[in-house]
């Protein structure tokens, strides 16, 4: 979620700092998609991590396959998100 919020701030800052036609809303679609991704992360957190028995372990056990699987899934999801944003920006 930190990465998504950082990307949102970065895109918004660039749009606010650069006047049209280069700025001023150039990243509006990407920002919209990032906010949707952020909301999705919040929903996943609420569903999976609000109850203590569902939270990921706080220790960094090498033998914990669930934590490594979740980390791999998060990395894959972030990679897909960044690819979509990059391809969308290239097509603009």
C-alpha positions, 0 to 999 in steps of 0.5 A: 500500500505504501508503494501505491500511495507513493505512486499516487503522490508522485503522479498527482505532484507531477500533474499539479506542478506542470501546466497543460498541455504536458501536465494538468491531468495528464496522469488522471487515468493512471491516478484513477487506476492506482486509487482503485488498486489501493482500495482493493488492497484495503479490502484485502487487508480488511478481509484477511488481516483484521482478525488476529488468526488471519494475520500474517505472522510477525516473525520472518520464519523461513519455513513459513510457506504462507508468508512466502506465497503471499509475498510472491503474490503481492510482487506479481500483482505489483508487477502486473499493475506497473506493466498495465500503467506502463503500457497504458502510458505508452499507448497515450 
